[in-house]
Amino acid sequence: MNDHGLIEFRTAYLRAIARVWREGETSDFARDLTSGVQSKIDQCLSECGFSADCWPNLCVQLVRNGGVQWNPGDTGGWFSPVSKHEALTLRLPLDKAKVLRGVDQRYWAQALAEFYQLFPTPFGPIADPSQSGAKGATHQSLMAYPTKLGDFQSFLELGGVIARAIALAWRQQASGDMSFTNDLTTRAAGALQSWLGYISPWGIDLRVEPAPDGVRWIPPTDDASAGAWACGATREGKSLPLEDHLKNTLTLCLPDRPGKDATVWPIALAAYNNTGPAYPFTCCPA
């Protein structure tokens, strides 16, 4: 993932929204887009210009029950009168008794480093290392509306915080109401702020779930070799690579069509895309 991937997704998602508004919420495209079936969602986004291969460790889910409505007269633009249910769900190897079973403690740091190598961002590896420090244009527009669309650097920062969170979970007891792991899986954003001083910059919920059963780190056979993160499922007698099994989920709410006047739709769509860096995917405030 890099800045290019984020823009590729945003533009494809805008095209998908425009198509749903044009064809209607009962169209085959709209139904497939919000079906919850990953292959159908990926196909819809592919038709709009986004390849799921761009974010190999992320599943995008779209729902229509968020009540995201266009009301420029009363609210100045888009708003959601109810919870939007938009979230980034992270699945992390928190339980050391499972993921580090039988591993010498001297190898735990290597296990963490190799997980971070696979997930330097919540969506998997950076597609092009040269993009890791990319900055957006510095031009500032003097306008009444925010113009920044989000910064890829914020995803790199979260990746580093995730590594710290995993390390703390391994250091502490895995259970108990006062444990970091329990706090993290109960109120992710609050736990990251309380324990690690991290404040989420986005207007979507952060959620954390333990990695599926079977996810584990296999130590190296000698000190010069790398270990391997894998899962319990097998293919031809071999453990599957972790990146084939462990995926995070981005859940977004499809905005309602802004009335019957189609001449308003371009204005509404542009506003939806331009609400500030706190909304890097949808740019719609709650």
Secondary structure as GFF3:
##gff-version 3
##sequence-region A 1 286
A	DSSP	alpha_helix	3	23	.	.	.	ID=ss1
A	DSSP	alpha_helix	28	33	.	.	.	ID=ss2
A	DSSP	alpha_helix	38	47	.	.	.	ID=ss3
A	DSSP	three_ten_helix	52	54	.	.	.	ID=ss4
A	DSSP	beta_strand	58	63	.	.	.	ID=ss5
A	DSSP	beta_strand	69	71	.	.	.	ID=ss6
A	DSSP	alpha_helix	72	75	.	.	.	ID=ss7
A	DSSP	beta_strand	77	79	.	.	.	ID=ss8
A	DSSP	beta_strand	87	92	.	.	.	ID=ss9
A	DSSP	alpha_helix	96	99	.	.	.	ID=ss10
A	DSSP	three_ten_helix	105	107	.	.	.	ID=ss11
A	DSSP	alpha_helix	108	118	.	.	.	ID=ss12
A	DSSP	three_ten_helix	129	131	.	.	.	ID=ss13
A	DSSP	alpha_helix	153	171	.	.	.	ID=ss14
A	DSSP	alpha_helix	180	186	.	.	.	ID=ss15
A	DSSP	alpha_helix	188	196	.	.	.	ID=ss16
A	DSSP	beta_strand	205	210	.	.	.	ID=ss17
A	DSSP	beta_strand	216	218	.	.	.	ID=ss18
A	DSSP	beta_strand	228	235	.	.	.	ID=ss19
A	DSSP	beta_strand	238	241	.	.	.	ID=ss20
A	DSSP	three_ten_helix	242	244	.	.	.	ID=ss21
A	DSSP	beta_strand	248	253	.	.	.	ID=ss22
A	DSSP	alpha_helix	265	272	.	.	.	ID=ss23
###
